């Protein structure tokens, strides 16, 4: 049985977007302070898992699946949610938004 949090988002869903957001920030090589933001996200995810233990849920397997199968666009979209939660620098938020626009532009020009 899924634990509910907020409206209809399950704890599993929340974990998935946190991890997706982490991998989205990993793609932001142009951001010089990326390593510090990644550390903040790691700590946030660690706290989330400690406060919301889920039985019969393989966190590591799910994280690997997200890393390998989730699109870059989705990872970047998830990262915007995560950046808000950790009060990340706005310049990184703007960089992620610009990267998403660039992906959309490249998709439309193909």
N, C-alpha and C positions, 0 to 999 in steps of 0.2 A: 504494500500500500504506500502510495506516495505521500510524503508530508507536504502540505501546502504552505505557501508563504505569500502574502500579498494577495493579488487577485487569483490568477490561475497558474502562476509560475511555480513549478515544483522545485524542490531543492536540487534535484538532478539537473534541471534546466539551468538553474542559477550557476551551478558548478560548471556546466558546459560553456556558458557565455563568459565566465571568469577565465577559464582556460583558453578559450578562443581569443579573448582579448589579450591575454598574455602573449600568445603566438602572433597576434597582429602587431603588437609593439615590437616583437623580435624582428619583424620585417622593416622596421623604421630605422635603417642604418644611417640615414642622414641626420638623425637626432643624436647629438654628442653625449647627452646625459641619459641615454637609453638604459644603461646598466643600473642606474639608481632607481628609475621608474620600474624596471623589471623586478628589482629586489622588493620594492613596495608592494607590487602585485603578488609576488610570491608569498610575502608575509600575510597579505589579505586573504589569499587562498588558504594558506595554512590555518589561519584563525577561523575561517569559514568552516573548514573540515572539522576542526576541534569542537566548534560550537554546534555543528549540525551533522553528527555522525550518522551515516546511512548504512544500514545492514544490507547485505547482498548487492553492494555497488562497488565495482572495482575501479577506484579512482585512477590508478595508473593506466589501466587498459583504456579507460575512457579518454584520458588525456592524450595517449598515443594515437588513438583513433581520430581525435579532433585535429591533432597536429598533421596527420597524414591525409585526411580526407576533406577537411573543411576548406572552402575556397578562401583565397586571400581577401576578397571583398567582404565576406562574412566575418573573418577574423578582425578586419579593420573596423567594421561596424560594431562588433562586440567590444573592441578596445575603447570605443567612445563611451560606452556604458561603464566600463571598468575605470577609465580615467576620471570620470565624474565621481565614482565611489571613493577613490583614493585622493581626491582633490589634487590631481596632477596639474602641472604647469599648462596654462592655456596655449602657449606656443606649440606644445606637442599636440593638443587637440586640433589646432588649426592645421598643423602639418598632416595629421591623419585625414582630416576633411579634404585637404587639397589632394592627397594621394587617392582618396576615393573618387574625387571629381576626375582626376587623370585616368583612373581605371574606366570610369563611365565614358569618358571622351574616346579612349582607345577602343572600347567595346563598340561604340556607335560608329566609329570610322572604319571598322573592319568589314 
